[in-house]
């Protein structure tokens, strides 16, 4: 996924001097939130031990989350929002100490927005295996050392199991809606299939029902970029000094991912063959602007994310298959009976519209018959994060269904 900070969405084709100053200093060994860091808007809930899909037990799982709005006395207005691969629980609000980025869905969540916090109680947990407060590789294991390479593989099913345990501990009997995009959409689908009795509505944005070979291949080259960084040290790098962590491999993985999140038309329109700083790349002294853009966002990413988390979460995305352990994929989709919004982006080259068409055709609860809603956007996969007006209008329609 594809989560983008607001700076990633701006139309400017060039990385400015101010942008570059933001990256002064050596990157940390990990950009994860760590014990002792400022809490910011996070809350924490211990959900106990979690038995994973492959049989091992992950002890003492903790979920970091944020809430927006007020829970009704009847506890019937809660909406669960599930973030994409490199997102977190910070849906709206400023960056600050302990919170390196501004809210990623501020155009959707808030008073008067599509997820109106004057009406709804919006809850956003950080994902299992993530790096912004929920138990993951950078968290302390029972021996008070970072899990690192010891952190087990997790699947989409495992992550939803953690979300279900979180729901129980939070005291929510039934979500008014479960909403997810990209990787969060994978989670939303699992909720609709396995836990349909715990939600009233479902929104699946720019996500597939099963990871394709093409998508698994794209994930594979990103993970290899991290593995071949000599500073990765097999995943046990948390004691490294600034500048000595696996930031080069993680930044390269991020650059690869950005090419899947944006459309060719957008990149061509934004950058064409322009140069950065007016120096001709053919002279050997300059760079193309698009190269500078990718480098900037790759390097910035290393200051807010963790290489091990990236590996575990990308692997979880590759594991995604709603049909695993069930009679078939089609039968699994046929179990989604609650009112469901299925939304795709016409320029999405990561999870193309064909993926959403299959879901829409087979899910009986689809509010648009046997077709998905398809939004026209130049922004590719990231359109579900950027096209607030269009996405918001369809979320309102679902919530009024």
C-alpha positions in Angstrom: 0.0 0.0 0.0 0.3 3.0 -0.8 -0.4 5.2 2.0 0.7 8.7 1.2 1.5 11.8 3.3 -0.2 15.0 2.0 3.1 16.1 0.6 3.1 13.1 -1.7 -0.3 14.2 -3.2 0.7 17.8 -4.1 1.0 18.5 -7.9 4.4 20.0 -7.8 6.9 18.1 -9.9 10.0 19.2 -8.1 11.6 18.5 -4.7 12.5 21.8 -3.1 15.4 22.9 -1.0 13.0 23.0 2.0 12.1 19.3 1.3 15.7 18.4 1.3 16.4 20.2 4.5 13.7 18.0 6.1 16.0 15.1 5.6 19.1 16.5 7.1 20.9 14.2 9.5 21.4 10.5 9.3 18.3 8.3 9.3 17.6 6.2 12.4 18.0 2.4 12.5 14.2 2.3 12.5 11.4 4.8 12.0 9.1 2.8 14.3 7.4 4.2 17.3 9.4 2.9 20.3 8.7 2.6 24.0 9.5 5.9 25.7 8.6 8.0 22.6 5.9 10.6 22.9 2.5 8.9 22.8 0.8 11.6 20.7 -2.9 10.7 20.1 -2.4 6.9 20.5 -4.3 4.8 23.0 -3.3 1.2 23.8 -5.3 -1.9 24.5 -3.8 -5.3 25.5 -5.7 -8.1 23.7 -3.8 -11.1 25.2 -2.1 -14.0 23.4 -3.0 -14.6 19.7 -2.9 -18.0 18.0 -1.7 -17.4 14.5 -3.0 -19.1 11.4 0.1 -21.4 11.1 -0.3 -22.5 14.7 2.2 -20.6 16.8 1.2 -18.3 19.6 2.2 -14.6 19.7 2.1 -13.6 23.4 0.9 -10.4 24.9 -0.4 -8.6 21.8 -1.1 -4.9 22.2 -3.0 -2.7 19.8 -2.4 1.0 19.3 -5.3 3.0 18.1 -6.9 6.4 17.8 -10.6 7.4 18.1 -12.5 10.4 16.6 -15.9 11.4 17.7 -18.0 10.2 20.6 -19.4 6.7 21.2 -23.2 6.8 21.6 -24.8 5.5 24.8 -26.2 2.6 22.8 -22.7 1.9 21.4 -24.2 1.6 18.0 -22.4 4.4 16.0 -18.8 3.0 15.9 -17.0 2.7 12.5 -13.8 0.7 12.1 -11.3 2.1 9.6 -8.5 -0.2 8.5 -5.4 1.4 7.0 -3.3 0.4 4.1 0.2 -1.1 4.1 2.3 1.8 5.5 -0.5 3.7 7.2 -1.3 4.0 10.9 -4.1 5.0 13.3 -3.7 8.7 12.7 -6.6 9.4 10.4 -6.7 13.2 10.9 -4.7 15.8 12.8 -1.3 17.3 12.7 2.1 15.7 12.8 4.1 16.3 16.0 6.3 14.7 18.6 5.7 10.9 18.4 3.6 11.3 15.3 5.8 11.8 12.3 3.0 12.4 9.7 -0.3 14.4 9.5 -3.5 12.5 9.3 -3.9 10.5 6.1 -7.6 10.8 5.6 -8.4 14.2 6.9 -10.6 14.9 3.8 -12.9 12.0 4.8 -12.9 11.9 8.6 -14.1 14.8 10.7 -17.0 17.1 11.5 -19.2 17.3 8.4 -17.0 14.9 6.4 -18.2 11.6 4.9 -17.2 9.9 8.2 -18.8 12.6 10.2 -17.4 12.6 13.7 -20.4 14.6 14.9 -22.4 11.5 14.1 -20.0 8.6 14.1 -17.4 7.2 16.5 -14.5 6.4 14.2 -11.9 3.9 15.5 -8.6 3.3 13.7 -6.2 0.6 15.0 -2.6 0.2 13.9 -2.2 -3.2 12.2 -0.6 -6.3 13.8 3.0 -6.4 12.6 3.1 -2.7 12.1 5.4 -0.2 13.6 3.4 2.6 15.1 2.5 1.1 18.5 0.8 -2.2 17.8 2.8 -5.3 18.5 5.3 -5.8 15.6 9.0 -6.6 15.0 10.2 -3.4 16.6 8.2 -4.0 19.8 9.7 -5.5 22.9 9.3 -9.3 23.2 8.8 -10.9 26.7 12.6 -10.9 27.1 12.5 -7.1 26.8 14.5 -7.2 23.5 13.0 -6.2 20.2 11.4 -9.1 18.4 13.4 -8.4 15.2 14.0 -11.5 13.1 12.1 -13.6 15.7 8.7 -11.9 14.9 6.6 -14.6 13.2 5.0 -14.4 9.8 1.4 -13.1 10.0 -1.4 -13.2 7.5 -4.4 -11.1 6.7 -6.5 -13.6 8.7 -4.2 -13.2 11.7 -4.4 -9.4 11.5 -8.2 -9.5 11.5 -8.1 -11.9 14.4 -6.2 -9.2 16.3 -8.8 -6.6 15.2 -11.6 -8.9 16.4 -9.9 -9.4 19.8 -9.5 -5.6 19.9 -13.2 -5.1 19.1 -14.1 -7.4 22.0 -11.8 -5.6 24.5 -13.2 -2.3 23.3 -16.7 -3.4 24.1 -18.1 -3.0 20.6 -20.7 -5.7 19.9 -21.3 -4.7 16.3 -19.6 -2.1 14.1 -21.9 0.3 12.2 -19.5 -0.1 9.3 -16.1 -1.6 8.6 -14.1 0.5 6.0 -10.8 -0.4 4.5 -8.7 0.5 1.5 -5.9 -1.4 -0.3 -4.5 -3.7 2.4 -7.2 -2.4 4.7 -9.7 -3.5 2.1 -8.3 -7.0 2.3 -9.0 -6.9 6.0 -12.5 -5.5 5.4 -13.2 -8.4 3.1 -12.1 -10.9 5.7 -14.4 -9.2 8.2 -17.3 -9.5 5.7 -16.7 -13.2 5.1 -15.8 -14.4 8.6 -17.4 -11.9 10.9 -20.5 -10.6 9.1 -22.5 -10.9 12.2 -20.3 -8.2 13.8 -21.0 -5.4 11.3 -23.9 -3.6 9.6 -22.1 -2.3 6.5 -18.9 -2.9 4.6 -16.7 -0.7 2.4 -14.0 -2.3 0.2 -11.9 0.3 -1.5 -9.3 -0.5 -4.2 -8.6 -4.0 -3.0 -8.7 -7.6 -4.4 -10.2 -10.8 -3.0 -7.0 -12.7 -3.7 -3.4 -11.6 -4.3 -2.4 -12.4 -7.9 0.9 -13.7 -9.2 1.7 -10.2 -10.6 1.0 -8.6 -7.2 3.1 -11.2 -5.3 5.9 -10.6 -7.8 5.8 -6.9 -7.1 6.0 -7.6 -3.4 8.8 -10.0 -3.8 11.2 -7.6 -5.5 10.5 -5.0 -2.8 11.3 -7.4 0.0 14.5 -8.5 -1.8 15.7 -4.9 -1.8 15.6 -4.9 2.0 17.2 -8.4 2.3 20.2 -7.5 0.2 21.0 -4.4 2.2 24.0 -5.5 4.3 22.9 -3.3 7.2 19.7 -5.3 7.5 21.7 -7.9 9.5 19.1 -10.6 9.1 16.5 -8.4 10.7 18.4 -7.6 14.0 19.5 -4.1 13.5 17.8 -2.2 16.3 21.0 -1.4 18.2 22.5 0.3 15.1 23.6 3.9 15.2 21.8 6.5 13.0 22.9 5.9 9.4 23.8 2.3 10.1 20.3 0.7 9.7 18.9 -0.8 6.5 17.7 2.6 5.2 19.0 2.1 1.7 17.1 -1.2 1.2 13.9 0.2 2.7 14.1 3.4 0.7 14.6 1.4 -2.5 11.5 -0.8 -1.7 9.5 2.4 -1.2 10.6 3.8 -4.5 9.5 0.5 -6.2 6.2 0.7 -4.4 5.5 4.3 -5.5 5.6 3.2 -9.1 2.7 0.9 -8.5 0.7 3.4 -6.5 0.7 6.1 -9.1 -0.4 6.0 -12.8 2.0 6.4 -15.8 -0.2 9.3 -17.0 0.2 11.2 -13.8 4.0 10.7 -13.6 4.4 11.7 -17.3 2.2 14.8 -16.8 3.9 15.9 -13.6 7.5 15.3 -14.6 7.8 14.7 -18.3 11.6 14.7 -19.0 12.3 17.7 -16.7 15.5 18.1 -14.8 16.1 18.7 -11.2 18.0 21.9 -10.3 18.4 22.7 -14.0 21.3 20.3 -14.6 21.3 18.1 -17.6 21.2 14.4 -16.6 23.0 13.5 -19.8 26.0 15.5 -18.6 26.4 13.3 -15.6 25.9 16.2 -13.2 22.1 16.3 -13.0 19.1 14.1 -12.4 15.7 13.8 -13.9 13.0 15.3 -11.7 11.1 12.0 -11.4 14.3 10.4 -10.0 14.7 13.1 -7.4 11.0 12.7 -6.4 11.3 9.0 -5.9 14.6 9.4 -3.9 13.1 12.1 -1.7 10.0 10.0 -0.7 12.0 6.8 -0.4 14.5 8.5 2.0 11.7 10.3 3.9 9.9 6.9 4.4 12.8 5.5 6.3 12.2 8.1 9.1 8.7 6.9 9.8 8.7 3.1 9.1 10.5 -0.1 10.0 12.2 -2.5 7.6 11.1 -5.6 9.4 7.5 -4.4 9.5 7.6 -3.7 5.8 8.7 -7.3 5.2 6.0 -8.8 7.4 3.2 -6.7 6.1 4.1 -7.1 2.4 4.3 -10.9 3.1 0.8 -10.7 4.7 -0.6 -9.0 1.5 0.9 -11.8 -0.6 -0.8 -14.4 1.7 -4.2 -12.8 0.9 -6.7 -15.4 -0.4 -10.3 -15.3 0.9 -10.8 -18.9 -0.4 -8.0 -20.4 1.8 -9.5 -22.7 4.3 -13.0 -22.3 2.7 -14.8 -24.2 0.0 -13.8 -21.7 -2.7 -13.1 -18.1 -3.3 -16.4 -17.5 -5.0 -18.3 -19.2 -2.1 -16.4 -16.9 0.3 -17.5 -13.8 -1.5 -21.0 -15.2 -1.7 -21.1 -15.0 2.1 -20.8 -11.2 2.2 -24.5 -10.3 2.7 -24.4 -6.9 4.6 -24.8 -3.7 2.5 -21.4 -3.4 0.8 -19.7 -0.7 -1.2 -17.1 -2.0 -3.7 -15.0 0.8 -5.1 -12.2 0.8 -7.7 -10.0 3.4 -9.4 -9.9 3.3 -13.2 -6.1 4.0 -13.4 -5.1 1.6 -10.6 -2.3 -0.6 -11.9 -1.7 -2.3 -8.5 -5.2 -3.7 -7.9 -6.9 -3.1 -11.2 -10.7 -2.7 -11.6 -11.0 -6.3 -12.6 -10.3 -7.2 -9.0 -13.2 -5.2 -7.8 -15.5 -6.5 -10.5 -15.1 -10.0 -9.2 -16.0 -8.9 -5.7 -19.0 -6.9 -6.8 -20.3 -9.6 -9.0 -20.3 -12.3 -6.3 -21.0 -10.4 -3.1 -24.8 -10.4 -2.5 -24.7 -7.3 -0.4 -23.2 -5.1 -3.1 -25.3 -1.9 -3.1 -24.6 -1.4 -6.8 -25.9 -4.7 -8.1 -23.3 -6.7 -9.8 -20.8 -3.9 -10.6 -18.3 -1.9 -8.5 -18.2 1.9 -8.4 -15.3 3.0 -10.5 -13.8 6.4 -9.9 -11.9 8.2 -12.6 -8.6 9.5 -11.3 -5.2 10.4 -12.7 -3.6 9.3 -9.4 -3.7 5.5 -9.9 -4.1 3.3 -6.8 -3.7 6.3 -4.5 -6.9 7.8 -5.8 -8.8 6.3 -2.9 -6.7 8.4 -0.6 -6.7 11.6 -2.7 -10.2 11.8 -4.4 -11.9 12.9 -1.2 -15.1 14.3 -2.9 -15.8 11.2 -5.0 -14.9 8.6 -2.4 -16.7 10.6 0.3 -19.9 10.7 -1.7 -20.0 6.9 -2.0 -19.2 6.4 1.7 -22.1 8.7 2.6 -24.3 6.7 0.3 -23.3 3.5 2.0 -23.8 4.9 5.5 -27.3 6.0 4.6 -28.2 2.6 3.1 
